Amino acid sequence: MPEVKVDDDKFAEQAVDLLNNDPINLKPDKRFGKRHVQVVNISFLIFVAYYSRNSLSVAIVAMNDRNSTINPNIPTYDWHNKNIIQSAFSFGYVPAQIIFSLFPSRFDTKWFAIPLFACCSISGIATPTVVYWFKDKGIMVMRVIQGLCQGFVFPTIQLLLCQWVPPNERARLCGGVYTARPIATVLSMFISGHIAGSWYGWPWIFYISNALGLVWCLSYFLFSYDNPASHPSISADERQYIHKSIGHENKNRKIPWKDIVTSVPFWALVVAQAGFNWGFWTQQTQMPMYMKYVMKFDIESSGTLSALPYLVQWFLSYFFNFLSDYLINRKIWSIDTARKTMNSIGVFGPAISFILLQNCGPDESTKAVILLVFGVALNGACFCGFMINYMDVSPSFASLLMGVSNGACQTAGFLAPLFVQAIVKHERNHDEWKYVFYTAAGIYIVAGLTFIFFGSGKIQPWNSGKKIRDK
């Protein structure tokens, strides 16, 4: 099928007028279209990526607990650097994500996405064998490799969403994509907790979580395309609806670096991303250990209870996504109001929860679980807050902005666990854990206020960049 040519400048101007003044008035194709298939496959990518990386939070507890399994042949260890091991993923992930944000968008994503994720999955499957021979050093190396291989994920996702999702469906579809994160966390913690306590033990946590990545590689090869113009069977009506709604083309534009680095809304996104990442990794990597050592839950219960808040977050995220789009399309909220309101719910709620959680002792487990569910569940509002705001600010460079911002802010992925390593000298000491959660709450609050005062829901003037004409 011949490629459909789009007048970039004409549609860019149209998109600015529509997004900055009124919601998109074009009527969407009501059917389940090809854009929905792409969104499902993108969601699957986030799911397998987070399922793979999150399963270590439960696995590492089991790897260091001789009573975690009924199988005496499963090896266990006595590592005192568990938080350093949990940080290893980010040592590969941070630089790789920044590099891939600069990767030329003119190349078919299948050429690098499938080989990289296949390498990531194979590395994960090989981890138990590597750990057997090289112990903690071996798992660190494998996690760094997996981080390097997953660096393409978020820049590529932003690129694909900008090509496939019309602005008036952005909260529902793009926000829906990011809800794959909590459901991946739910299943990884719940299933991993039960696998760890079974006869199969912790090695099968790695086998199962990473085998799913190979399934995604096949799915992406068969069903996904970079844009509507390259899709062989999309209807002409749906292609036209997407192109006219989006009104931009990401290729062949010179990056306006000076304008980006001096853009206040961009730096508001960086601060929002950094605060979210610190809180997320504090929750993700520390909650199983906190539930086990402070709240006195066993390994299976720790995995199940750590997963429960993310299950609630998954359901609640859909409510936030649909509510946000509904209020925007009914002209009750502007895009700016919607993004800032949802983001505030997503950061201030968990901050309050973290503060109150530290007043709970082992004899108040019910109260602690309720607060944990409350805080983590509300965090899902960020999926239709700052997470999709990159596309509002600059649809032409959303992939770049997300890659640079999230890549830099993923330093929280190793700093948060290292902070815990430095503060919590005795894992059963409740007072030491207070510093961990009070710090996370304070960072959430600062990030939320920064986004309120300095964030924006409008396309920035530098979005159009300067087109580089093909020679």
C-alpha positions in Angstrom: 0.0 0.0 0.0 1.5 3.4 -0.9 2.4 5.7 1.9 -0.1 8.5 2.6 1.6 11.9 2.5 0.6 14.4 5.1 1.1 18.2 5.0 3.0 18.5 8.3 2.9 22.3 8.6 -0.7 22.6 7.8 -1.8 19.9 10.3 0.7 21.1 12.9 -1.0 24.5 12.9 -4.4 22.9 13.0 -3.4 20.8 16.0 -2.1 23.8 17.9 -5.4 25.6 17.4 -7.5 22.6 18.4 -5.5 21.6 21.4 -4.8 25.0 22.8 -8.3 26.3 22.5 -10.8 23.6 22.1 -10.9 19.8 22.3 -10.7 17.9 19.0 -14.1 18.2 17.3 -13.5 15.4 14.8 -15.7 12.4 15.4 -13.7 9.2 16.2 -14.2 5.9 14.4 -16.5 4.1 16.8 -15.3 0.6 15.8 -12.5 -1.3 17.4 -9.9 -0.2 14.9 -6.3 -0.8 14.1 -5.2 1.9 16.5 -6.7 -0.1 19.3 -4.8 -3.2 18.2 -1.6 -1.1 18.4 -2.5 0.2 21.8 -3.1 -3.3 23.1 0.3 -4.5 21.8 2.0 -1.4 23.4 0.3 -2.2 26.6 1.6 -5.8 26.4 5.1 -4.4 26.0 4.8 -2.4 29.2 3.3 -5.4 30.9 6.1 -7.8 30.1 8.8 -5.2 30.8 7.5 -4.5 34.3 6.6 -8.1 35.0 10.2 -9.0 34.3 11.8 -6.2 36.3 9.4 -6.2 39.2 9.5 -9.9 40.0 13.0 -9.5 41.5 11.4 -7.7 44.5 9.8 -10.9 45.7 12.5 -13.3 44.3 15.3 -11.6 46.2 13.5 -12.1 49.5 13.1 -15.8 48.7 16.7 -16.2 47.5 17.8 -15.1 51.0 15.3 -17.1 53.1 16.0 -20.7 53.7 12.4 -21.3 54.8 10.8 -19.8 51.7 10.4 -23.1 49.9 9.6 -26.7 50.8 12.2 -27.9 48.3 15.5 -28.5 50.0 17.4 -28.5 46.7 16.6 -24.9 46.0 19.8 -22.9 46.8 19.5 -19.8 49.1 22.0 -17.2 50.1 22.9 -14.7 52.8 23.4 -11.5 50.8 23.7 -8.1 52.6 23.7 -6.1 49.4 20.1 -6.8 48.3 19.3 -3.1 47.6 22.5 -2.8 45.5 21.3 -5.8 43.5 17.9 -4.2 43.0 19.6 -1.0 41.8 21.7 -2.9 39.1 18.9 -2.7 36.5 19.0 1.1 36.5 22.7 1.2 35.8 22.0 -0.2 32.3 18.5 1.3 31.9 19.4 5.0 32.5 22.1 5.5 29.8 20.3 3.2 27.3 17.0 5.1 27.6 18.7 8.5 26.9 20.5 7.0 23.9 17.3 5.5 22.4 15.5 8.8 22.8 17.9 10.2 20.2 17.5 7.2 17.9 16.3 8.3 14.5 12.5 7.8 14.2 12.9 7.1 10.5 13.9 3.5 11.2 11.3 0.7 11.6 11.1 0.0 15.4 10.9 -3.8 14.7 14.6 -3.8 13.7 15.7 -2.9 17.2 12.7 -3.6 19.5 12.4 -7.3 18.9 16.1 -8.2 19.1 16.6 -6.1 22.2 13.7 -7.5 24.1 14.5 -11.1 23.0 18.0 -10.5 24.5 16.4 -9.1 27.7 14.2 -12.2 28.0 16.9 -14.7 27.4 19.2 -13.0 29.9 16.4 -13.2 32.5 15.8 -16.9 31.8 19.5 -17.6 32.2 19.7 -15.7 35.5 19.2 -18.7 37.9 22.1 -20.5 36.2 24.4 -17.5 36.3 23.5 -17.0 40.0 24.4 -20.6 40.7 27.9 -20.0 39.4 28.6 -16.4 40.2 26.3 -15.6 43.1 25.4 -11.9 43.7 27.9 -10.6 41.2 26.2 -12.7 38.5 22.7 -11.4 39.1 24.0 -7.8 39.1 25.5 -8.3 35.6 22.4 -9.9 34.3 20.2 -7.1 35.6 22.5 -4.5 34.0 22.1 -6.3 30.7 18.4 -6.4 31.1 18.3 -2.7 31.8 20.4 -1.9 28.7 18.0 -4.0 26.6 14.9 -2.3 28.0 16.2 1.2 27.4 14.2 1.5 24.1 10.8 0.9 25.8 9.5 4.3 26.8 11.0 6.4 24.0 9.5 3.9 21.5 6.2 3.8 23.3 5.9 7.6 23.1 6.8 7.6 19.5 4.2 5.0 18.6 1.4 6.6 20.7 2.0 10.0 19.1 1.6 8.3 15.7 -1.5 6.3 16.5 -3.6 8.0 19.3 -5.8 11.1 18.5 -5.6 13.8 21.2 -9.3 13.4 22.2 -8.7 9.7 23.0 -5.3 10.4 24.7 -6.3 9.8 28.4 -8.3 6.7 27.6 -5.9 5.0 25.3 -2.5 6.4 26.4 -3.5 6.4 30.0 -4.8 2.9 29.5 -1.4 1.8 28.1 0.3 2.9 31.3 -2.2 0.9 33.5 -0.3 -2.2 32.3 2.3 -1.2 34.9 0.2 -1.9 38.0 -1.4 -5.1 36.6 2.1 -6.3 35.8 3.1 -5.5 39.4 0.1 -7.2 40.7 0.7 -10.5 38.9 4.5 -10.4 39.4 4.2 -10.0 43.1 1.2 -12.3 43.6 2.4 -15.1 41.3 6.1 -14.7 42.4 5.1 -15.0 46.0 3.4 -18.3 45.4 6.1 -19.7 43.2 8.7 -18.8 45.8 6.9 -20.8 48.4 6.2 -23.8 46.2 8.4 -26.8 45.3 9.7 -25.0 42.2 11.2 -22.1 44.2 12.6 -18.8 43.1 14.3 -19.9 39.9 10.9 -20.3 38.2 10.1 -16.7 39.0 12.8 -15.8 36.4 11.7 -18.5 33.9 8.1 -17.5 33.8 8.4 -13.7 33.9 10.9 -13.6 31.1 9.3 -16.2 28.8 6.5 -13.7 28.4 8.9 -11.3 26.7 9.5 -13.8 23.9 5.7 -14.0 23.4 5.6 -10.2 23.0 8.4 -10.3 20.4 6.3 -12.6 18.2 3.1 -10.5 18.8 4.9 -7.3 17.8 6.4 -8.9 14.7 3.0 -10.1 13.5 0.6 -7.3 14.5 2.4 -3.9 15.0 3.4 -1.1 12.6 5.1 2.3 13.2 2.2 4.5 11.9 -1.1 4.3 10.1 0.5 5.0 6.7 2.6 1.8 6.9 -0.2 -0.4 8.1 -1.3 -2.7 5.2 -4.9 -3.2 6.2 -6.1 -0.1 8.0 -9.3 1.5 6.6 -9.0 4.7 4.7 -11.5 6.3 7.1 -9.5 5.4 10.2 -6.2 6.5 8.6 -7.7 9.9 7.7 -9.3 10.3 11.2 -5.9 9.7 12.9 -3.9 11.9 10.6 -6.3 14.8 10.8 -6.7 14.5 14.5 -3.0 14.3 15.3 -2.0 16.9 12.7 1.8 16.3 12.9 4.5 14.2 11.6 7.5 13.3 13.8 10.1 12.6 11.1 12.7 14.9 9.6 12.6 17.7 12.1 15.6 19.3 13.6 15.6 19.1 17.4 15.3 22.6 19.0 17.7 21.8 21.8 18.0 25.3 23.1 14.3 25.8 23.3 13.8 22.5 25.0 16.4 23.0 27.7 15.1 26.5 28.5 11.5 25.4 28.5 9.8 25.7 31.9 7.0 23.2 31.2 9.7 20.6 30.2 11.6 21.0 33.4 8.3 20.8 35.3 7.9 17.4 33.6 11.4 16.4 34.6 10.7 17.2 38.3 7.3 15.4 38.1 9.0 12.4 36.6 11.7 12.3 39.2 9.3 12.5 42.1 7.1 9.8 40.6 10.1 7.5 40.0 11.4 7.9 43.5 8.1 7.0 45.0 7.4 4.2 42.6 10.8 2.5 43.2 10.5 3.0 47.0 7.1 1.2 46.8 8.2 -1.4 44.3 11.5 -2.5 45.7 11.0 -2.0 49.5 7.4 -3.0 50.2 7.9 -6.8 50.1 10.8 -6.4 52.6 8.8 -3.9 54.7 5.8 -6.2 54.9 8.0 -9.2 55.8 10.4 -7.7 58.3 8.3 -4.9 60.0 4.7 -6.1 59.5 5.7 -9.7 60.1 4.0 -11.3 57.0 5.4 -14.5 55.6 6.8 -14.6 52.0 3.6 -15.7 50.3 1.5 -13.1 52.2 4.1 -10.4 51.6 3.9 -11.0 47.8 0.1 -11.1 47.9 -0.4 -8.0 50.1 2.3 -6.0 48.2 0.3 -6.8 45.0 -3.1 -5.9 46.3 -2.6 -2.0 46.1 -1.6 -2.3 42.4 -4.7 -4.3 41.6 -6.8 -1.5 43.0 -4.6 1.0 41.2 -5.3 -0.8 37.9 -9.1 -0.6 38.3 -9.0 3.0 39.6 -6.7 4.1 36.7 -9.4 3.4 34.2 -11.8 5.5 36.1 -9.4 8.4 36.1 -8.6 8.0 32.4 -12.2 8.0 31.3 -13.2 10.8 33.6 -10.3 13.0 32.3 -11.3 12.5 28.7 -15.0 13.0 29.4 -14.4 16.3 31.2 -12.1 17.6 28.5 -14.4 16.6 25.6 -17.4 18.1 27.4 -15.3 21.3 27.7 -15.7 21.2 31.5 -11.9 21.0 32.0 -9.1 22.3 29.8 -6.2 19.9 29.1 -4.1 21.9 31.5 -6.6 21.6 34.3 -7.1 17.9 33.7 -3.4 17.0 33.7 -2.7 19.0 36.8 -5.7 17.8 38.8 -5.1 14.1 38.0 -1.4 14.4 38.7 -2.1 16.1 42.1 -4.3 13.2 43.1 -1.6 10.8 42.0 1.2 12.3 44.1 -0.5 13.9 47.1 -2.6 10.8 47.9 0.5 8.5 48.2 2.4 11.2 50.2 -0.4 11.3 52.8 -0.5 7.5 52.9 3.3 7.2 53.4 3.1 9.6 56.3 0.2 7.9 58.1 1.7 4.4 57.4 4.6 5.1 59.6 2.3 5.3 62.7 1.3 1.7 62.2 3.0 -1.1 64.1 2.9 -4.9 63.6 -0.3 -5.1 65.6 -2.1 -2.7 63.2 -1.7 -4.7 60.1 -5.3 -4.0 58.8 -4.7 -0.3 59.0 -1.4 -0.5 57.3 -2.8 -2.5 54.4 -5.7 0.0 53.9 -3.2 2.9 53.8 -0.9 1.0 51.5 -3.8 0.3 49.1 -5.1 3.9 49.3 -1.7 5.4 48.5 -0.6 3.1 45.7 -4.0 3.1 44.1 -4.3 6.9 43.8 -0.8 7.0 42.3 -2.5 5.6 39.1 -4.0 9.1 38.4 -0.5 10.1 37.3 -1.0 7.9 34.2 -3.3 10.6 32.8 -1.4 13.4 34.5 2.3 14.1 33.7 2.8 10.7 32.0 0.8 11.8 28.9 1.7 15.5 29.2 4.8 14.9 27.0 2.4 14.5 24.1 0.5 17.7 25.0 3.6 19.8 25.3 5.3 18.5 22.1 3.7 15.7 20.0 6.6 16.1 17.5 9.3 15.5 20.1 7.4 13.5 22.8 9.6 10.5 22.4 12.8 12.6 22.9 11.3 14.4 25.9 10.2 11.2 27.5 13.5 9.4 26.8 15.7 12.2 28.2 13.5 13.0 31.2 12.6 9.4 32.2 16.2 8.3 31.5 17.7 10.9 33.7 15.1 10.5 36.4 15.6 6.7 36.4 18.6 7.5 38.6 15.9 7.2 41.3 15.7 3.6 40.3 19.1 2.9 41.9 19.3 5.9 44.3 16.1 5.0 46.1 17.2 1.5 47.0 20.7 2.7 47.8 19.2 5.3 50.1 17.4 2.6 51.9 20.6 0.6 52.1 22.3 3.5 53.9 19.4 4.4 56.2 18.0 1.0 57.2 20.7 -0.9 59.0 18.4 -3.2 60.7 15.5 -4.4 58.5 13.2 -5.1 61.5 13.7 -1.6 63.0 10.5 0.4 62.4 12.0 3.7 63.3 14.7 3.4 60.5 12.0 2.7 57.9 10.2 6.0 58.9 13.0 8.0 57.3 12.5 6.1 54.0 8.8 6.8 53.7 8.9 10.4 55.1 11.5 11.2 52.4 9.4 9.6 49.7 6.4 11.7 50.9 8.3 14.9 50.8 9.6 14.3 47.3 6.1 13.5 46.1 4.8 16.8 47.5 7.6 18.9 45.9 7.1 17.2 42.5 3.3 17.7 42.7 3.6 21.4 43.5 6.2 22.0 40.8 3.9 20.5 38.1 0.9 22.6 39.3 2.8 25.9 39.1 5.1 25.3 36.1 3.5 22.6 34.0 1.4 23.2 30.9 -1.2 21.5 28.8 -0.5 23.5 25.7 1.7 22.7 22.7 4.9 24.7 23.0 6.0 27.1 20.1 9.1 25.1 19.6 7.2 21.9 18.8 7.2 22.6 15.0 11.0 22.7 15.1 12.6 23.2 11.7 11.9 20.7 9.0 15.0 19.0 7.4 14.2 18.6 3.8 15.2 15.4 2.2 18.0 15.8 -0.3 
